[in-house]
Amino acid sequence: MLRFVIGGSSSGKSEYAEKLILSMADGQAVDYIATMKCSDEETKERIKRHKDRRVGSNYITIEKTSRVAEMIGEKHSDFAMLECVSNLLANEMYSADPRNNPSLIAEEIISLSKEYKEFVVVSNDIFGEDGLYDDSVEEYIINLGEINKILVEKADTATEVVYGIPVEIK
C-alpha cells in the first residue's frame, strides 16, 4: 500500500511517518530511503537529528538522493519509507543532469512503492507561504505541487500532519 504523509516545516510529519511504518512492520526491518544531500552545516545537523531519532530501530538506511526507480529490485524489506519528496525533487531539478518532469518523478516513486507491502512517502507542504520567488523557485513549487497531487491520487491513504496532529485527508 502507498501511504502519503504531508506537513509543513517542523510539523511532526517525519516522526508520524516513522511511527506509522514501524507499527505496520511490527518488528521487521524497514528500508528508510533518505533523499537529503548534505550540502552545508544546517543540513548536516538536520540529517544528524533524523539519524539519531532512528538509532535502535529496525531501519535500514539507504541514501538515494535521485532517480529512485534505480532501486527497483533491490529492496531489503517488505516495508519502506521515503523521506522526502521535496528533497528528492530539489536534487533532481538542481543537479548536474537536471530532471524537471514531475510526472516522471512521481511515477518512479509509485513504481518503487509497488515493490513493498507498505510504503510511506513524506512530503512538505510549502504552498501556503507567500512571497516573490525567482523563476527557478516558482518552477520547483509548481513541480512539487504536481508530484504531491499525483501521489495523493494514487495513494491508498493520505495524511496531513498539523502541529504534530495527524489529520486523515484520504
C-alpha positions in Angstrom: 0.0 0.0 0.0 1.1 3.5 -0.8 0.6 6.0 2.1 1.3 9.7 1.7 2.2 12.0 4.6 2.5 15.8 4.2 3.1 18.6 6.6 4.8 22.0 6.9 8.3 22.5 8.2 8.8 21.0 11.7 5.2 19.9 11.7 6.0 16.4 13.1 5.4 14.7 9.7 8.6 12.7 9.8 8.1 11.5 13.3 4.5 10.5 12.5 5.6 8.6 9.3 8.3 6.8 11.1 5.9 5.6 13.9 3.4 4.6 11.2 5.8 2.4 9.2 7.3 0.9 12.3 3.9 0.0 13.6 3.0 -1.7 10.3 6.3 -3.5 10.1 5.7 -4.9 13.7 9.4 -5.6 14.4 10.5 -6.4 10.9 13.2 -4.3 9.1 12.2 -1.1 7.3 14.0 0.4 4.3 14.5 4.1 5.1 15.1 5.8 1.8 16.8 9.1 2.7 16.9 11.7 0.0 18.6 14.7 1.6 22.0 15.7 0.3 24.4 17.1 2.9 25.3 20.5 1.5 26.0 22.7 4.5 26.2 22.7 8.3 22.4 23.2 8.6 21.6 20.1 6.5 24.3 18.2 8.3 22.7 18.9 11.6 19.2 18.1 10.3 20.5 14.7 8.9 22.1 14.0 12.3 18.9 14.7 14.1 17.0 12.3 11.8 19.6 9.6 12.2 19.8 10.0 16.0 16.0 9.6 16.1 16.4 6.2 14.2 19.1 4.8 16.5 18.0 1.4 17.9 15.2 1.0 15.4 14.8 -1.6 12.7 15.6 0.9 9.9 18.0 0.0 7.0 19.1 3.5 5.9 19.5 3.8 2.1 20.8 7.1 0.9 19.3 7.7 -2.5 19.2 11.4 -3.5 17.8 11.0 -7.0 16.5 8.5 -9.6 14.7 6.3 -7.0 13.5 3.9 -9.7 17.0 2.6 -9.8 16.2 0.9 -6.5 13.6 -1.4 -8.0 14.6 -5.0 -7.4 17.0 -4.1 -4.6 14.7 -3.9 -1.5 15.8 -5.3 1.9 12.4 -5.5 3.4 8.7 -5.5 2.7 8.3 -2.1 4.4 9.8 1.2 3.3 9.7 4.9 3.9 10.8 7.6 1.5 11.9 10.8 3.3 11.2 13.1 1.5 9.7 14.1 -1.9 10.7 17.8 -1.6 14.4 17.0 -1.2 14.2 14.4 -4.0 12.7 17.0 -6.3 15.3 19.6 -5.5 18.1 17.1 -6.1 16.5 16.2 -9.4 16.0 19.7 -10.6 19.3 21.3 -9.5 21.7 18.5 -10.3 24.4 18.4 -13.0 21.9 16.3 -15.0 18.6 18.0 -14.1 15.2 16.4 -14.5 12.2 18.8 -14.2 9.4 16.3 -15.1 7.1 16.0 -12.1 5.1 13.2 -13.7 8.2 11.1 -14.3 9.4 11.6 -10.7 6.0 10.7 -9.3 5.7 7.6 -11.4 9.2 6.5 -10.3 8.1 6.8 -6.7 4.8 4.9 -7.4 6.7 2.2 -9.3 9.1 1.8 -6.3 6.2 1.7 -3.9 4.9 -1.4 -5.7 7.9 -3.3 -4.5 6.8 -3.1 -0.9 3.9 -4.4 1.1 3.7 -0.9 2.8 5.4 2.2 1.5 5.2 5.6 3.3 6.1 8.7 1.4 6.8 12.0 3.2 6.5 15.4 1.5 6.5 19.1 2.5 3.6 21.5 2.4 5.1 24.7 1.2 2.1 26.0 -0.6 0.7 28.4 2.0 3.8 30.5 2.0 3.5 33.8 0.2 6.5 35.6 -1.4 8.1 36.7 -4.5 10.3 34.0 -5.9 12.6 33.8 -8.9 11.5 31.6 -11.8 13.5 28.6 -10.6 11.8 28.5 -7.2 8.4 29.1 -8.8 9.1 26.1 -11.1 10.1 24.0 -8.1 6.9 24.9 -6.2 4.7 24.1 -9.2 6.6 20.7 -9.7 6.3 19.7 -6.1 2.5 20.5 -6.2 2.1 18.3 -9.2 4.1 15.4 -7.7 2.1 15.7 -4.5 -1.2 15.7 -6.4 -0.2 12.6 -8.4 0.9 10.8 -5.3 -2.2 11.6 -3.3 -4.4 10.5 -6.2 -2.5 7.1 -6.3 -2.1 6.7 -2.6 -4.3 4.4 -0.5 -4.2 6.9 2.4 -3.1 10.5 2.7 -2.5 12.3 6.0 -1.6 15.9 6.7 0.3 16.4 10.0 -0.6 19.8 11.5 1.3 20.8 14.7 2.0 17.1 15.4 -1.6 16.0 14.9 -2.3 13.7 12.0 -5.4 14.6 10.0 -6.6 11.9 7.6 -7.4 13.5 4.2 -7.9 10.3 2.3 
